Amino acid sequence: MKIGIPRALLYSIYLPLWKTFLEELGHTVILSNHTDQNILDNGVKNCVDDACLPVKIFHGHVTALAGRTDIILIPRLVSVYPGEFICPKFIGLPEMIKHSVPCNPGIIIMNFNARFSMDRGYDGMRNLGRELGATKDLVAQALDRARIRQAEHMRRMEAEPGFNPVRSIDKKDQKPPRLDQGIIGLIGHPYLVYDRYINMNICDKLNERGYGILFPENIPAESVDRACNRYPKKLFWSYGKRLLGSGLCMLENKLVDGLILLTSFGCGIDAFIDELLIRANHREYKIPLTTITLDEHTGQAGFDTRLEAFIDMMEWRSRYDNHVPTYGTGVYPGKSLI
C-alpha cells in the first residue's frame, strides 16, 4: 500500500519513526513536496480561518497528496512526554482534515499519547499496525527498528550544533557554515524554523551573512529541563518547554551572540513562552533579541527588512559597545538623550 505523509508540522522530528515503522510493515511511504505557494494557497482555502499558519499549511500538504497515494497518515499527537501535552490542534487534526479538505482523501489515524508512560504512547502505533493487517510479531519488530532509528535521529540533532533535520531527511550534505560574525539562536517550533518557504529561507540568509545557527533541538533535553527548573511550576506544554529551556540554556552558557524568536500569528503557547524568554533576557543576559511573527500575509520584503535591521543592530553593537544602555541614556559616556 502507498501511504502518504504530509511534509508539515512535526514530520521533521518524527518522520524517521513513522517512515521506518510503515516500511518495515511492507508499505511504501510517499512524502508530499516541500511547501510552496500552491500548497499554502490550498491550505488557506481549505482550513478554518482562525487556525495558525502551520495548521493551514498541513491542510495544503494533505490536499497535495490526494490522488497520489492509497491513503494518508494523519498523526493525532496528544502527549509526546509523560505528564506533558502539546498544542490542542494536534489532537483535533484528523477531524479538521475530514471536515475541511474537499477531496475527502482516505486517511488513517495514528494516535500517540505518552501522558502516563513512553511505552504506552506507542500503543497507538501498535494498534495501527494491526489495523493494516500485520501480525503482532511483525508489528513489534517494526516498532523496535523504528524506535532505534528515531533515537539515532534525536541523538544526532543534540550532538551536532546547527544540525538541520530536514536536510538530513532529504539526504543533503550539510556544509559547515561560515562563522565570521558569530552564532544566532533561532527559537521556534520545528514547523517554522525548518520550513524554508514559511520562514523565507532565514537559515540560508543568516549563513550568507556569516552567522551559524543554533536550533532548540540542538540543546539536550536534560539541559532544557534544568534551565526550566528556575520557575516554580512545571511547564506542561512540551514544545513550549523546549523553546523556553533551550533559549535559556543558550543565554546562560553564552552559546549565541543573538536570539531570534520565530513565531506564528495567533499561537497562544508562543505568546506566553516568548514573553518569559524576553523578560529573562532583559533582566539577566541582555543580548540582542528580536521577535518575527509569520502568517500567510508575510511578505519577503518586510521580512528581509526586519532581519537585516536586527543583524545591523547586532554588528553595530559589537563594533561600538559592549552593553545595553539604560533607557534615556546615550551609549557614549557624557551624552544623554534627554
Secondary structure, 3 states (H helix, E strand, C coil): CEEEECCCCCHHHHHHHHHHHHHHCCCEEEECCCCCHHHHHHHHHCCCCCCCHHHHHHHHHHHHHCCCCCEEEEEEEEECCCCCECCHHHHCHHHHHHHHCCCCCCEEEEEEECCCCHHHHCHHHHHHHHHCCCCHHHHHHHHHHHHHHHHHHHHHHHHCCCCCHHHHHCCCCCCCCCCCCEEEEEECCHHHHCCCCCCCCHHHHHHHCCEEEECHHHCCHHHHHHHHCCCCCCCCEHHHHHHHHHHHHHHHCCCCCEEEEEEECCCHHHHHHHHHHHHHHHHHHCCCEEEEEECCCCCHHHHHHHHHHHHHHHHHHHHHCCCCCCCCECCCCCCECC
